[in-house]
Amino acid sequence: MSRPVVPDGVCVRVQVPATSANLGPAFDTAGLSLALYDEIEVSVGAGGCTVEVTGEGAGAVPLDESHLVLRALRAGLDHVGTAAPHLRLRAHNRVPHGRGLGSSAAATIAGLVVARELGRTAGAPRALDDLSLLTLAATFEGHADNVGAALLGGLVLVWTDAARNVQAVRLMPDPRVQPVLLVPKDTLSTARARDLLPESVPHRVATYSAGRAALLVTALTQRPDLLLVATDDRLHQPYRASAFPESMALVESIRARGVAAMISGAGPSVLVLTLSSDDAPTSPEAPAGWRRVVLEVDQHGARASVG
C-alpha cells in the first residue's frame, strides 16, 4: 500500500531550544530548557535534497541526507506512514555543538516535529503525539532528558516505563531562577564523557545522589535558596572530571562562593543557576577565552508553524 505524499509547496518552520541535562545529581533523568534557539525551515518540492546551515556547526555538519535533522525527519515520516521525497532544509543554529547544551537533541526534535506537521498535512495514517515522539527521539538520539526538555520546555523529568516507552513530567521553575551559561572554546563528545563512568558506584554514592535529586525538584520549583545543596553531585561529575578539568575547577570555585554551578550535560560547558534578587550572590564572569551567556528558562519547548 502506497504512503500518502506531502504536497509540494508545504513549508514547516520549527524553533527548538537548547537544553541542559543532569542538573547536578539528576543524571539522565532531568533537563532544563533554555531560551537559546535553533531555527529550522523545511520545504517540500522538486529538485532533490538540499541543506543550508548558518551559525553554529556551519562548515562542520553534513549538507546532505545524513544531516541529523533530515535523518530524524525521515524516521518520523516512516513512523507516521508518510512520504516526502524532495526536501529543502535551512538551519540557523544558535545552540553550540559538542558543549553539553543539547545540540543533537535540538536537531532530533526539530526533525521529528517537522515530520509530525508534514504527516498532518498529508493525512498520515498514524499520529505522533508528544510521548510517542519522545520515545522515538530517545531511541534515535539516546538522551531522553535532553529531548524531553527540548520538546516540552521548562523543567522536565523523564523515565522509561515497563514497555520501554519514555514518560515525562513538565514543571515550571521558580521565576527567580536565572540560568547563566559559561561556554568554553573546547568541545567534548558525549560518548567520550560516558566512557569515563564506572559500571557501578558505592551504595552511599547512590543514596546521596537520590536525596539530592529529590531535593532538586523542590529547589528549582519552590525553594531556589536550596539550589546550592540540591545541585551537589557525586554520581557522575567526579568520575568525568579528567575530561574537563578546567570546567570542573570552575564549578568548584563558583560553588565555593555560594552559587549553584554544575557541568551542563556531558560538558564541558558550565551551567550556573543564580537568583534574580537584590541579595543574591553576584553572577560569575567567564574565564578568558570562554563565553558568558545570560538566559531565561524557555517555557514553551519546540514550536512549529506550517505555511
N, C-alpha and C positions, 0 to 999 in steps of 0.2 A: 504494500500500500504506500503510495507516494505521500510525502510530507507536504503540508501547506508551505508555500514560499512567501517570504516577506516581500511586499511590492516595492519596486524601485521608487526612490524618492523619499522614503522614510528616513528620518534623522532622529537619533536619540542623543541627548546631552546628559551627562552624569557628573556630579560633583561628589568626590569622596574624600573624607578627612584622613589625616594622619592619626596614628594610634600609638599609645604606649602601653605595653603589656607587662604583666607580673606585678608592677607597683610595689616592689619590695618582696614581701613574703608570699604573695598570692600567685605563685609560679604556675603558669599555664591555665589559670582559672579566672583572671580578671584583666580587663583592658579599659583604658580611658581614651575617649575620642577627643581629638584636639583640633582647634579651628585653624588648620593649615591644610589646603585642599589641592588635590589633583583634579583637573578638569578634562573630561574625556568627551569627544564627539565621534559618533559612529554613524555613517550614512550608507544607505543601500543603493547600489546602482551598478551599471555595467562598467567593465574596464579592469576587472581583476582586483586583487588585494593591494592597497597602498597604505603606508603608515608614515605619519609625520609626528615627530617628537620635538618639543621645545622644553626648555627648563631643565630640571633635574633628570639625569640619565641621557640627555641628548648626546649623540655620538657614541654611546656605550651600549644601548639596548638594541635588539634586532629590529629591523624595519621590514619584516615580512610576517607570514603566518605564525612564526614561532614567538612573536611578541606575546608577553604574558596576558595582556588584556584580550587579545584575539583567541588565545588558547582557552582561556576561561569562557569567553563568549561562545566558542564552538561547543564546549562541554555543556553550557547552558542550553543552547539550541537543541543539542541532542536530547537533553533531558526533557524539554517541553515538546519535542517532536516537530520542530520547525526547521526550514532550510532558508539560508540567505547566502547564496554563492559568492556574491561580489560585495565586498565591504571596504569602506574607506575609514581609516582610523586617524583621528587627530588628537594628540595628547599634549596638554600643557601641564607639566609636573612641578609641584612645589614641595612635595614630600621628599626629603633627602633619601638617597639609596644607600643601603648597606650600613645604616647607623642606628638600627633598633627603633625605627619610627613607623614600621608597618607599611613600607612602600609596596611590598609584594602583596600584602593583604588588600591594600587600596586598589591595586591593579586587578586582582582576582574579583573583588566585589564589583568593581566597575564593569568588568566583562559580563558577570552573571546578571547584574541589574539591567544592562543593555539587552541581554538575551531575554530576560523576562518581559521587557517592554516590546521587543520585536515579536515575541511569541504572542502577546496580547493583540498586537496589530494584525498578525496573520491568522488569528483564530486558532491558536495552537491547541492540540488535543489534551495537553496536560498543563496545569498551572505550576507556578513556582512561588509558594508562599515563603515568608521570611525564614521559618525554621527549616524548611526543605532547602532553601538557598544557603543557609548557614552550614547545614550538613554537607552539601555539595562543595561549598567553599573550603571547609575544613579538610575534607578528603583531598581536594585538589591542591590546597596551599599548605596545609599541615598545622595551622595555628588558629584554633577556634577563638582564643581570646582576642587576637587582633581582628579577625574578620567579623566577630560579633560586634566589637566597638565601631568598626568602620561602617557596618550596615545600620546599626541601631542608634548610635550616638550615646553621649553621656557615659556613665559607668556601667559596664556590662560584666555580669558574672556568667560563666559558661560551665556546662558539664555534659557528659555523654550518658544517655540512658541505656537501659538493658538491651535495646535494639540497635545500639551504636549510633543513634541519632543525636545531633547536637541540640541541647536545650539552652535557653538563655533568659536571664532576667536583666532588665534595663532599669537602672536607678539614676537619679539626678544628684550630682554632688552639691554640697553646700555652696551657695553663690560666693562665699568669701574665699573659696579655694582658687588660687591663681597659679596656673602652670607656667613654668619657665623652663625652656629647653637650652641646654648648653651642648652645642654640636661641634665635634672635632672635625678636622680635615680627614683623618684616617677612617677607613671603613673596616667592617668585620662581618664575615659571613655567619649566619645563624648556625649553619652546620658545624663550623669550627668551634663556636661557643658551646654547642651541645656536646661535642666530643669530650669536653673537659669535665662533664658532670659524672659523678660516680654512679654505679648501678644501685647502690643503697646508701642510706645515711643512718646514723645512730638514732635510736628512738627519741632521745632527748632533743635532737635537732628537729625531728618531725613534730614533736609536741610543741616546741617553741614556735615553729612556723605556723602550725594550725591556730594557735592562740593569737598570734599577731595578725594573721589573715582574717580571722573573725573580727578582731578589733578594727581592722582597716575599713570595713564596711561602715561601721558607726562613725569612725573618724572622718571619712570622706563625705558622708551624707548629713551628719548631725553635729559632730564634735571635732572640728578641724584643729582644735587645740591639742588633740591626741595624735596628730599625724606623725610627729617625730617618733614616738614609741611604736606606733602602729606600722610604720614602714621599715622597721628594723628587720633585716633578713639574715638568716643563717643557712638557708636551704640551697641557694644557687650562686649568689654573688661571690662568696668566699672561694668557691671551687673554680670560678671562672676568672678570678682577678688577674691571673697571669696573662690573659688575652687582652686586657685593657688596664694595665697598671696605672696609667695617668688618670683615667676615668675613675678608677676605684679610689685613688688618693684624693681626687676632687670630691667624691661623695663623702669620704670620711672627714675632710676638712670642713665641708659645709654643715654636716651633721654635728660636728663639734661646736659649731656656733648656734646650735639650737634650731636648725632649719631642716625640714624633711627633704632628703635627697636620696636618689636611687639610680641604678643603671636602668635605662629605658630599654625594655625588651631584652634582646641579646647583646645590646651595646653597639658601639661604645659611647653613644650619647648619654647624657645625664639629665634626668627629669627632676626638677626641683618644684615642690609644692609649697608655695608661700601663701600668706594670708593678706587679703586686701583690707587691712585695718591700720589705724594710726600707730598702734603699739606693737605691730608685728615686726620681727627681725627684718633687716634690710635684705632685699633680694640680691643674690650674689652676682658678681660680674663674671664674664667669660675670661678664661686664661688667654694668653697670647696665642693667636692662631685659631681660636675657637669662635663660633658664632653664638650670640645670646639672642634668643627669640622669646619674647613675652607673648603668651597666647591666652585665649579663653578656652573653656571646655566647650566643645561642639555639642549642641543639644539635639541635632536632627539626624546625624548619620548621613548615609548616601541619599542623594536627591536626584531625581530624573525628570526630564521633560521630553516630550515627543513632538516633533514638528515635521 
